[in-house]
Amino acid sequence: QVQLVESGGGLVQPGGSLRLSCVASETIFGSPAMGWYRQAPGKQRELITFITNEGNTNYADSVKDRFAISRDNAANTVYLQMNALKPEDTAVYYCNRYPNYRGDYWGRGTQVTVSS
């Protein structure tokens, strides 16, 4: 069964922190890499970071030095630690394999709102 369940979002003030979690089914988690994506209102979904099975990571410039991705292979879980949050980080956050393809299953995501 294909599964992607994101959690941990919420409302946070600028400068605050959140930690997102994503539990994936083995079919997806066994991919070469897992990524976090986000979609802001009126914008396309974008990849912001990914982590390979070996633990190598990559970050978009917009989140570099503020966000950290990690994974727990025993729990099929990927995490996203978000620090120094900015209003422009407001979006729905999704996890999925990286790269992903047309027709891939997506979870419901978790809303992150950064506002004072």
Secondary structure as UniProt FT lines:
FT   STRAND          4..7
FT   STRAND          10..12
FT   TURN            14..15
FT   STRAND          18..24
FT   HELIX           26..29
FT   STRAND          33..39
FT   TURN            41..42
FT   STRAND          46..52
FT   TURN            53..54
FT   STRAND          57..59
FT   TURN            61..66
FT   STRAND          67..72
FT   HELIX           73..75
FT   STRAND          77..82
FT   HELIX           87..89
FT   STRAND          91..97
FT   TURN            102..103
FT   STRAND          110..114
//
